[in-house]
């Protein structure tokens, strides 16, 4: 698990692993789609447009699907958390559905041969989904159920990771009191490792600066600034005082807690690497669809076939995962959507079989460099030979 890939020297900007894998997935799948388009004389610029539309709309759709799914549990009391994207929280099906609808609208508006372009991007869509799943492993989300420690590919996540916190809540793992933080509301949980990276003097300095800000606002008589500074001081006190009290109570330092939390004994129980299962499956399906693309009997059959195969793979994958609740008729939300996608795509395949084999309005794309130049006036009157 490596939620932070690396830090850019000089500007101290941290590159998140999940975001980096999503970028690699986007660039790699887009390159493959444009290459496929050139081979069948389709316009690669259309593929680029569809790729950027998918990038934006899939991010919004995946987040919206997650927020709707977990509204009562995570967002009803704190709507501001909707925009805390760095904490994770995306549902891939929401992104796929949003991107598909928006790309279809774009194709209809541009009067494109939608069946042809859907065929072209379908293998790349699954390729991108598979590569993106590697980011889930690095971030620590989408974890699998417990398995035998003798399983050669079993994984164990470190203290403070999402799967560790879930197992602690379920009383599957235990830790000493030094690694349990009680916040200002009385709620307890594993001490966040991100907070251990702040030294005690730095924490005290933040509180002192907040107090200084309140004093300056009072001296200036600015009620607006005073209200803002008071709120900031209150937020810092609620967040930092329990941490400082924890260090004083156990006579620990952040470095000592970091060293203790890194101990191998404070890891999760062995788990199935469902993130890798979820990566390998779509990547293999992408290769299969790419081979089928050049042998398909009808335009438009590649994408529904890919969705059918992915729905089956995802249904099985969800049975191995243990991070999603079974709140959809006894299934996880992704299993429920998979059943719906499977049925809809079967109907779409049947409908396409009744259509002409080739999509309408298919015009061979010709590179600009290969287009014949119009003859000049001099050339048009010059006799041949």
C-alpha positions as CSV (number, residue, x, y, z in Angstrom):
1,X,0.0,0.0,0.0
2,X,1.5,3.3,-1.1
3,X,-1.2,6.1,-1.2
4,X,1.5,8.6,-2.0
5,X,3.6,7.8,-5.0
6,X,6.3,10.4,-4.5
7,X,6.9,14.0,-3.6
8,X,8.2,16.5,-6.2
9,X,11.4,18.0,-4.9
10,X,11.5,21.8,-4.3
11,X,7.8,22.4,-4.3
12,X,7.0,19.5,-1.9
13,X,3.9,18.5,-3.9
14,X,2.8,15.0,-3.2
15,X,1.6,12.9,-6.1
16,X,-1.2,10.5,-5.0
17,X,-0.8,6.9,-6.3
18,X,-4.5,6.6,-7.3
19,X,-4.4,9.8,-9.3
20,X,-1.2,8.7,-11.1
21,X,-2.7,5.3,-12.0
22,X,-5.9,7.0,-13.3
23,X,-3.7,9.3,-15.5
24,X,-1.7,6.3,-16.8
25,X,-5.0,4.5,-17.5
26,X,-6.4,7.5,-19.4
27,X,-3.3,8.1,-21.5
28,X,-2.7,4.4,-22.2
29,X,-6.3,3.5,-23.2
30,X,-6.7,6.7,-25.3
31,X,-3.5,5.9,-27.2
32,X,-4.7,2.3,-27.9
33,X,-8.1,3.6,-29.1
34,X,-6.6,6.2,-31.4
35,X,-4.4,3.5,-32.9
36,X,-7.3,1.2,-33.4
37,X,-9.2,4.1,-35.1
38,X,-6.4,4.7,-37.5
39,X,-6.3,1.1,-38.5
40,X,-10.0,1.1,-39.6
41,X,-9.8,4.6,-41.2
42,X,-11.9,6.3,-38.4
43,X,-11.1,9.8,-37.2
44,X,-8.7,9.7,-34.2
45,X,-9.6,13.3,-33.3
46,X,-13.1,12.0,-32.5
47,X,-11.6,9.5,-30.2
48,X,-9.6,12.2,-28.4
49,X,-12.8,14.2,-27.9
50,X,-14.6,11.2,-26.6
51,X,-11.7,10.5,-24.2
52,X,-11.8,13.9,-22.6
53,X,-15.5,13.9,-22.3
54,X,-15.2,10.5,-20.6
55,X,-12.5,11.7,-18.3
56,X,-14.6,14.6,-16.9
57,X,-18.0,13.0,-16.9
58,X,-16.8,9.6,-15.5
59,X,-15.1,11.4,-12.5
60,X,-18.3,13.3,-11.8
61,X,-20.5,10.3,-12.3
62,X,-18.4,8.0,-10.1
63,X,-18.4,10.5,-7.3
64,X,-22.1,11.2,-7.6
65,X,-22.9,7.5,-7.5
66,X,-20.9,7.0,-4.4
67,X,-22.4,10.0,-2.7
68,X,-25.9,8.9,-3.5
69,X,-25.2,5.4,-2.3
70,X,-23.6,6.4,1.1
71,X,-25.6,9.7,1.6
72,X,-27.1,8.7,4.9
73,X,-24.0,7.2,6.4
74,X,-21.3,9.7,5.3
75,X,-22.8,12.9,3.8
76,X,-26.2,13.7,5.3
77,X,-24.7,15.4,8.4
78,X,-21.6,16.8,6.6
79,X,-22.4,17.7,3.0
80,X,-19.1,19.5,2.7
81,X,-17.4,16.0,2.6
82,X,-18.8,15.6,-0.9
83,X,-15.8,17.6,-2.2
84,X,-13.2,15.8,-0.1
85,X,-12.0,13.8,-3.1
86,X,-8.6,13.1,-1.6
87,X,-10.3,10.8,0.9
88,X,-11.5,8.5,-1.9
89,X,-15.0,7.4,-2.6
90,X,-15.8,6.6,-6.2
91,X,-18.1,4.0,-7.8
92,X,-16.8,2.8,-11.1
93,X,-20.3,1.9,-12.5
94,X,-21.4,5.5,-11.9
95,X,-18.5,6.8,-14.0
96,X,-19.1,4.3,-16.8
97,X,-22.8,5.1,-17.0
98,X,-22.2,8.9,-17.0
99,X,-19.5,8.7,-19.6
100,X,-21.5,6.4,-21.9
101,X,-24.6,8.8,-21.8
102,X,-22.5,11.9,-22.5
103,X,-20.5,10.3,-25.2
104,X,-23.7,9.0,-26.9
105,X,-25.2,12.5,-26.8
106,X,-22.0,13.9,-28.3
107,X,-22.2,11.3,-31.1
108,X,-25.8,12.0,-31.8
109,X,-25.2,15.8,-31.9
110,X,-22.3,15.3,-34.3
111,X,-24.2,12.7,-36.4
112,X,-21.4,10.2,-36.0
113,X,-21.6,6.5,-36.7
114,X,-22.1,5.7,-33.0
115,X,-21.9,2.0,-33.4
116,X,-18.5,2.2,-35.0
117,X,-17.0,4.5,-32.4
118,X,-18.5,2.5,-29.6
119,X,-16.7,-0.6,-31.0
120,X,-13.4,1.3,-31.1
121,X,-13.4,2.6,-27.6
122,X,-14.9,-0.5,-25.8
123,X,-11.6,-2.4,-25.5
124,X,-9.8,0.7,-24.3
125,X,-12.6,1.3,-21.7
126,X,-11.9,-2.0,-20.1
127,X,-8.2,-1.5,-20.3
128,X,-8.5,1.8,-18.5
129,X,-10.7,0.3,-15.8
130,X,-8.2,-2.5,-15.2
131,X,-5.2,-0.2,-14.9
132,X,-7.2,2.1,-12.6
133,X,-7.8,-0.8,-10.2
134,X,-4.0,-1.0,-9.5
135,X,-4.5,2.5,-8.0
136,X,-7.1,1.0,-5.6
137,X,-4.5,-1.5,-4.3
138,X,-2.0,1.4,-3.8
139,X,-4.6,3.5,-2.1
140,X,-5.9,0.7,0.1
141,X,-9.6,0.7,-1.0
142,X,-11.8,-2.0,-2.5
143,X,-10.2,-4.7,-0.4
144,X,-11.1,-8.4,-0.4
145,X,-12.3,-10.8,2.3
146,X,-10.1,-12.7,4.7
147,X,-8.3,-15.7,3.4
148,X,-5.8,-18.3,4.5
149,X,-2.3,-17.0,5.4
150,X,-0.9,-19.8,3.3
151,X,-2.4,-18.3,0.1
152,X,0.7,-17.2,-1.8
153,X,-0.8,-13.9,-3.0
154,X,-2.6,-13.0,0.2
155,X,-2.0,-9.3,1.3
156,X,-1.9,-7.6,4.6
157,X,-2.6,-3.8,4.9
158,X,-0.8,-1.7,7.4
159,X,-2.1,0.0,10.6
160,X,-4.4,2.9,9.8
161,X,-5.4,1.8,6.3
162,X,-9.1,1.6,5.4
163,X,-9.2,-2.2,5.6
164,X,-7.4,-2.1,9.0
165,X,-9.8,0.4,10.4
166,X,-12.8,-1.7,9.2
167,X,-11.3,-4.8,10.8
168,X,-10.8,-2.9,14.0
169,X,-14.4,-1.8,14.0
170,X,-15.4,-5.4,13.5
171,X,-13.1,-6.4,16.4
172,X,-11.1,-8.6,14.1
173,X,-7.8,-7.0,15.1
174,X,-6.7,-5.2,18.3
175,X,-4.0,-2.6,19.1
176,X,-2.6,-1.2,22.4
177,X,-4.2,1.9,23.9
178,X,-1.3,4.0,22.7
179,X,-2.5,3.6,19.1
180,X,-6.1,4.5,19.9
181,X,-7.1,8.1,19.7
182,X,-10.2,9.5,21.4
183,X,-11.5,12.7,19.7
184,X,-13.2,15.6,21.3
185,X,-16.7,14.0,20.8
186,X,-15.6,10.9,22.6
187,X,-15.4,8.7,19.5
188,X,-12.3,6.4,19.4
189,X,-10.4,4.8,16.6
190,X,-7.0,3.9,15.3
191,X,-4.6,6.9,15.5
192,X,-4.4,8.3,11.9
193,X,-0.8,7.9,10.7
194,X,-1.1,11.2,8.9
195,X,-1.4,13.0,12.2
196,X,1.7,11.3,13.6
197,X,3.8,13.2,11.1
198,X,3.2,16.4,12.9
199,X,5.6,17.2,15.8
200,X,4.3,18.3,19.2
201,X,6.0,21.8,18.8
202,X,4.3,22.2,15.4
203,X,0.9,21.4,16.8
204,X,1.3,23.8,19.7
205,X,2.5,26.5,17.3
206,X,-0.7,26.1,15.2
207,X,-2.8,26.6,18.4
208,X,-0.7,29.6,19.4
209,X,-1.1,31.2,15.9
210,X,-4.9,30.6,16.1
211,X,-5.0,32.3,19.5
212,X,-2.9,35.1,18.1
213,X,-5.3,35.6,15.2
214,X,-8.2,36.0,17.6
215,X,-6.3,38.5,19.7
216,X,-5.4,40.6,16.6
217,X,-9.0,40.6,15.4
218,X,-10.2,41.7,18.8
219,X,-7.6,44.5,18.9
220,X,-8.6,45.7,15.5
221,X,-12.3,45.6,16.4
222,X,-13.2,43.8,13.2
223,X,-16.2,41.6,14.0
224,X,-16.1,39.7,10.7
225,X,-12.4,38.8,11.1
226,X,-13.0,38.0,14.8
227,X,-15.8,35.6,14.0
228,X,-13.6,33.9,11.4
229,X,-10.6,33.6,13.7
230,X,-12.7,32.3,16.5
231,X,-14.1,29.6,14.3
232,X,-10.7,28.6,13.2
233,X,-9.4,28.5,16.7
234,X,-12.4,26.3,17.7
235,X,-11.8,23.9,14.9
236,X,-8.1,23.6,15.7
237,X,-8.8,23.1,19.4
238,X,-11.3,20.3,18.7
239,X,-8.8,18.6,16.4
240,X,-5.4,19.2,18.1
241,X,-6.1,19.2,21.8
242,X,-7.1,15.5,21.9
243,X,-3.8,14.7,20.0
244,X,-1.7,16.7,22.4
245,X,-3.5,15.2,25.4
246,X,-2.9,11.7,24.0
247,X,0.9,12.4,23.8
248,X,1.0,13.7,27.3
249,X,-1.1,10.8,28.7
250,X,1.1,8.1,27.3
251,X,4.3,10.1,27.4
252,X,4.9,9.4,23.7
253,X,6.2,11.3,20.7
254,X,4.9,11.2,17.1
255,X,8.1,9.3,16.1
256,X,7.5,6.7,18.7
257,X,3.9,6.1,17.6
258,X,5.0,5.9,13.9
259,X,7.6,3.3,14.8
260,X,5.1,1.3,16.8
261,X,2.3,1.5,14.2
262,X,4.8,0.2,11.5
263,X,5.2,-3.1,13.4
264,X,4.2,-6.2,11.4
265,X,1.9,-7.3,14.3
266,X,-0.4,-4.3,13.7
267,X,-1.5,-5.3,10.2
268,X,-4.8,-6.7,8.9
269,X,-5.6,-10.3,8.7
270,X,-4.6,-11.9,5.4
271,X,-6.9,-10.7,2.6
272,X,-7.7,-11.6,-1.0
273,X,-6.1,-8.9,-3.3
274,X,-9.4,-8.2,-4.9
275,X,-7.9,-5.1,-6.4
276,X,-5.6,-7.2,-8.5
277,X,-8.4,-9.6,-9.4
278,X,-10.3,-6.5,-10.5
279,X,-7.3,-5.4,-12.6
280,X,-6.5,-8.7,-14.3
281,X,-10.1,-9.4,-15.3
282,X,-10.8,-6.2,-17.3
283,X,-7.3,-6.2,-18.9
284,X,-7.8,-9.7,-20.2
285,X,-11.3,-8.8,-21.4
286,X,-9.7,-5.8,-23.2
287,X,-7.4,-8.1,-25.2
288,X,-10.3,-10.4,-26.0
289,X,-12.4,-7.5,-27.2
290,X,-9.6,-6.1,-29.3
291,X,-9.3,-9.4,-31.1
292,X,-13.0,-9.7,-31.6
293,X,-13.2,-6.1,-32.9
294,X,-11.5,-7.0,-36.1
295,X,-13.7,-10.1,-36.6
296,X,-17.1,-8.7,-35.5
297,X,-20.0,-9.5,-37.9
298,X,-21.9,-6.3,-37.0
299,X,-20.9,-2.8,-36.0
300,X,-21.9,-2.1,-32.4
301,X,-21.5,-5.5,-30.9
302,X,-18.2,-5.0,-29.2
303,X,-19.3,-2.7,-26.4
304,X,-22.4,-4.6,-25.3
305,X,-20.4,-7.8,-25.4
306,X,-17.7,-6.2,-23.3
307,X,-20.3,-4.9,-20.7
308,X,-21.8,-8.4,-20.5
309,X,-18.5,-10.0,-19.8
310,X,-17.5,-7.3,-17.4
311,X,-20.8,-7.6,-15.5
312,X,-20.2,-11.3,-15.0
313,X,-16.6,-10.6,-13.8
314,X,-17.7,-7.8,-11.5
315,X,-20.4,-9.9,-10.0
316,X,-17.9,-12.6,-9.0
317,X,-15.4,-10.0,-7.8
318,X,-17.9,-8.5,-5.5
319,X,-18.5,-11.9,-3.9
320,X,-14.8,-11.8,-2.9
321,X,-14.7,-8.2,-1.7
322,X,-15.7,-7.3,1.9
323,X,-15.8,-3.5,1.7
324,X,-19.3,-3.0,0.3
325,X,-22.5,-3.6,2.2
326,X,-25.1,-6.0,0.8
327,X,-27.9,-3.4,0.7
328,X,-29.4,-4.1,-2.7
329,X,-31.8,-7.0,-2.5
330,X,-29.2,-9.0,-0.6
331,X,-26.5,-8.0,-3.1
332,X,-23.9,-5.2,-3.2
333,X,-24.9,-2.2,-5.2
334,X,-22.4,-3.2,-7.9
335,X,-23.8,-6.7,-8.1
336,X,-27.3,-5.2,-8.5
337,X,-26.1,-2.9,-11.3
338,X,-24.2,-5.8,-12.9
339,X,-27.4,-7.8,-13.2
340,X,-29.2,-4.8,-14.8
341,X,-26.3,-4.1,-17.2
342,X,-26.2,-7.8,-18.2
343,X,-29.9,-7.8,-19.1
344,X,-29.9,-4.5,-20.9
345,X,-26.8,-5.4,-23.0
346,X,-28.3,-8.8,-24.0
347,X,-31.3,-6.9,-25.4
348,X,-29.0,-4.4,-27.1
349,X,-27.1,-7.2,-28.8
350,X,-30.4,-8.7,-30.0
351,X,-31.5,-5.3,-31.4
352,X,-28.1,-4.8,-33.2
353,X,-28.5,-8.2,-34.9
354,X,-31.6,-6.8,-36.6
355,X,-29.7,-3.7,-37.9
356,X,-27.6,-3.5,-41.0
357,X,-24.1,-5.0,-40.5
358,X,-22.4,-1.6,-41.0
359,X,-23.3,1.6,-39.2
360,X,-24.7,4.5,-41.2
361,X,-22.7,7.6,-42.2
362,X,-19.3,5.8,-42.1
363,X,-16.8,7.9,-44.0
364,X,-13.2,6.8,-44.3
365,X,-10.9,9.2,-42.5
366,X,-8.0,10.5,-44.6
367,X,-4.9,12.1,-42.9
368,X,-4.3,15.7,-43.7
369,X,-0.9,14.9,-45.2
370,X,-2.5,12.3,-47.5
371,X,-5.2,14.6,-48.9
372,X,-4.6,15.7,-52.6
373,X,-3.7,19.3,-52.9
374,X,-6.0,21.4,-55.2
375,X,-4.4,22.3,-58.5
376,X,-3.2,25.8,-59.0
377,X,-4.3,27.9,-62.0
378,X,-0.8,27.5,-63.6
379,X,-0.9,23.7,-63.2
380,X,-4.4,23.5,-64.7
381,X,-3.4,25.0,-68.0
382,X,0.0,23.4,-68.4
383,X,-0.3,20.7,-71.0
384,X,0.8,17.2,-70.0
385,X,4.1,15.9,-71.3
